[in-house]
Amino acid sequence: MIPLRSQLIAAAILAVGLSPPAAAQDNPNYGPPNGTLVLAGGGSTRGTAILERFIDLGGGITDGMFVVVPTAGGNYDKEGSVRVYDEALVLAPWRDLGVSNVSMLHTHDTAVADSEEFVAVLRQATAVWFNGGRQWRIVDSYAGTRTYEEFHKVLERGGVIGGSSAGATIQGTYLVRGDTSGPDIVMTDEVNHQRGFTFLRRSAIDQHVDTRNRWDDLVPVIDRNPELLGIGISERTAVVVTGDTFKVIGLGEVAVHDRTRAYEAGEKPYFLLHPGERFDMDLRAILP
């Protein structure tokens, strides 16, 4: 029997040979029509080239205009007081990488997030990065506001949006682990925390899949929503999305949950991609 991986590669070669029409290429069904996404699975990025790739896509350390959003780290402290972030600490990793123009963007207040003054920095941004934490906090601060609209406009201008851990999950359509009671609940009943920011359409994104043994956690999500593509990303690993294609970079593996494929009895309903491999989300095929 021909291994599934070989079948996928063979199918991809045939699909690529057919050359999809220009209209399909110009109007992707999954990735943004303009701009690029970087979705990282968490953990240290040192030695992975993930942040360096993001910086290059954002215009480089001198010319890029970077915005860092730490909101997933929490809007309130344990006593219920509004959390105040130390901007110098939030931006230190980017300064260490030599980035010249970088700002922090954070609020717990949707009224502030809906103000012209708050979004002014986003109007100049070439790149936005979402830090890790809990993804529902990003929703609470920015969903339905001008800030949310300006995030999308960064992509419309050809910029890049990236993020790690919660900052990766927020980029999908379905918000995996959006429950406020804890990250072990993969599918929440909280209606306001079921939808991500849809930078990557028709998708559900999970992270830390290797270190927290989450390989199978997207299975029930995609069983319930078979129209979605599930992407589980290991730590120190990222996918870089351009149009309907993504490439795996970093050091680990990415699990692709795809219900359009036929799986053999007893086989996991997903397959793994490795660094350097590319995947066409529209064709649902590994590219040679």
Residue pairs with C-beta under 8 A, 6 or more apart in sequence:
4 263
4 264
4 267
4 271
5 271
5 286
8 271
8 285
8 286
9 286
9 288
11 285
12 280
12 283
12 285
12 286
12 287
12 288
13 288
15 280
15 283
15 285
16 285
16 287
16 288
20 282
20 283
24 282
25 243
26 33
27 33
28 243
28 244
28 282
29 201
29 202
29 244
29 281
29 282
30 200
30 201
30 202
30 203
30 229
30 241
30 244
30 281
30 282
31 37
31 200
31 201
31 241
31 242
31 243
31 244
31 245
31 246
31 281
32 155
32 156
32 199
32 200
32 241
32 243
33 156
33 243
34 155
34 156
34 157
34 158
35 154
35 155
35 156
35 157
35 158
35 159
35 160
35 161
36 57
36 159
36 160
36 161
36 240
36 241
36 242
37 155
37 160
37 161
37 162
37 171
37 199
37 200
37 239
37 240
37 241
37 246
38 50
38 53
38 54
38 57
38 160
38 161
38 162
38 163
38 238
38 239
38 240
38 241
39 162
39 163
39 168
39 171
39 200
39 205
39 231
39 233
39 238
39 239
39 241
40 50
40 162
40 163
40 164
40 165
40 167
40 168
40 207
40 233
40 237
40 238
40 250
41 164
41 165
41 168
41 207
41 208
41 209
41 210
41 232
41 233
41 234
41 235
41 236
41 237
41 238
41 250
41 252
41 254
42 132
42 164
42 165
42 168
42 207
42 208
42 211
42 233
42 235
43 208
43 211
43 235
43 236
44 235
44 236
45 51
45 164
45 236
45 250
47 236
47 251
48 236
48 237
48 238
48 249
48 250
48 251
49 249
49 250
50 236
50 237
50 238
50 249
50 250
51 93
51 94
51 97
52 97
53 238
53 240
53 249
54 127
54 129
54 160
54 162
55 61
55 64
55 66
55 97
55 99
55 127
57 127
57 160
57 240
58 64
58 65
58 66
58 126
58 127
58 159
58 160
59 65
59 126
59 127
61 97
61 98
61 99
61 100
62 100
63 126
64 99
64 101
64 126
64 127
65 101
65 124
65 125
65 126
65 127
66 94
66 99
66 101
66 102
66 103
66 125
66 126
66 127
66 128
66 129
67 102
67 103
67 104
67 105
67 121
67 122
67 125
67 127
67 128
67 129
68 90
68 91
68 94
68 102
68 103
68 104
68 105
68 128
68 129
68 131
69 104
69 105
69 106
69 128
69 129
69 130
69 131
69 138
69 163
69 167
70 85
70 90
70 104
70 106
70 131
70 133
71 106
71 107
71 108
71 130
71 131
71 133
71 137
71 138
71 141
71 142
72 130
72 131
72 132
72 133
72 134
72 135
72 137
72 138
72 165
72 166
72 167
72 170
73 83
73 85
73 131
73 132
73 133
73 137
74 83
74 133
74 134
74 137
75 82
75 83
75 108
75 137
75 140
75 141
76 82
76 83
76 108
77 83
82 108
83 108
85 104
85 106
87 104
90 104
90 131
91 102
91 103
91 104
94 102
95 102
103 121
105 118
105 121
105 122
105 128
105 147
106 141
107 113
107 118
107 141
108 140
108 141
109 141
110 140
110 141
110 142
110 143
110 144
110 145
112 118
113 119
113 141
113 142
113 145
113 146
113 147
113 148
114 145
114 146
114 147
115 146
116 146
118 146
118 147
119 146
119 147
119 150
122 128
122 147
122 150
122 151
122 153
122 154
123 150
123 153
125 154
125 159
126 154
126 157
126 159
126 160
127 154
127 159
127 160
127 161
127 162
128 151
128 154
128 159
128 160
128 161
128 162
129 161
129 162
129 163
129 167
130 138
130 161
130 162
130 163
130 164
130 166
130 167
130 168
130 170
130 171
131 163
131 164
131 166
131 167
132 163
132 164
132 165
132 166
132 167
133 165
133 166
134 166
134 177
134 180
134 183
135 166
135 167
135 169
135 170
135 175
135 176
135 177
135 178
135 196
136 175
136 178
136 179
136 180
136 188
136 190
136 193
137 166
138 166
138 167
138 170
138 197
139 170
139 175
139 178
139 192
139 193
139 195
139 196
139 197
141 147
142 148
142 151
142 197
143 192
143 195
143 197
148 197
151 161
151 197
151 199
152 197
152 199
154 160
154 161
155 161
155 199
161 171
161 199
162 238
163 170
163 171
164 207
164 238
165 207
165 208
166 207
168 205
168 207
168 233
168 238
169 175
169 176
169 177
169 196
169 205
169 206
169 207
170 196
170 197
171 196
171 197
171 198
171 199
171 200
171 203
171 205
172 196
172 198
172 199
172 200
172 203
172 204
172 205
172 231
173 195
173 196
173 198
173 200
173 201
173 202
173 203
173 204
173 228
174 194
174 195
174 196
174 203
174 204
174 221
174 225
174 228
175 188
175 193
175 194
175 195
175 196
176 186
176 187
176 204
176 205
176 206
176 217
176 218
176 221
177 183
177 184
177 185
177 186
177 188
177 206
178 188
178 190
178 193
178 194
178 196
179 185
179 188
179 189
179 190
179 193
180 188
180 190
180 193
186 206
186 217
186 218
186 220
186 221
187 194
187 220
187 221
187 224
188 194
196 205
200 241
202 227
202 228
202 229
202 281
203 228
203 229
203 230
203 231
203 281
204 218
204 221
204 222
204 225
204 228
204 229
204 230
204 231
204 257
205 230
205 231
205 232
205 233
206 214
206 217
206 218
206 230
206 231
206 232
206 233
207 214
207 232
207 233
207 235
208 214
208 234
208 235
209 215
209 217
209 232
209 233
209 234
209 255
210 234
210 235
210 252
210 253
211 234
211 235
214 232
215 232
215 255
215 268
215 270
216 268
217 232
218 230
218 231
218 232
218 255
218 257
218 270
219 257
219 268
219 269
219 270
221 228
221 230
221 257
222 228
222 230
222 257
222 258
222 259
222 269
223 259
226 259
229 256
229 257
229 258
229 281
229 284
230 255
230 256
230 257
230 258
230 270
231 239
231 254
231 255
231 256
231 257
232 254
232 255
232 256
232 257
232 270
233 239
233 252
233 254
234 250
234 251
234 252
234 253
234 254
235 252
236 250
236 251
236 252
237 248
237 249
237 250
237 251
237 252
237 253
237 254
237 275
238 248
238 249
238 250
239 246
239 247
239 248
239 249
239 254
240 246
240 247
240 249
244 280
244 281
244 282
244 283
245 278
245 279
245 280
245 281
245 287
246 278
246 279
246 281
247 276
247 277
247 278
247 279
248 254
248 273
248 274
248 275
248 276
248 277
248 278
248 279
249 275
249 276
250 275
251 275
252 275
253 272
253 273
253 274
254 272
254 273
254 274
255 270
255 271
255 272
256 270
256 271
256 272
256 273
256 279
257 269
257 270
258 270
258 271
258 284
259 269
260 284
261 284
263 269
273 279
273 286
277 286
277 287
278 286
278 287
279 285
279 286
279 287
280 286
280 287
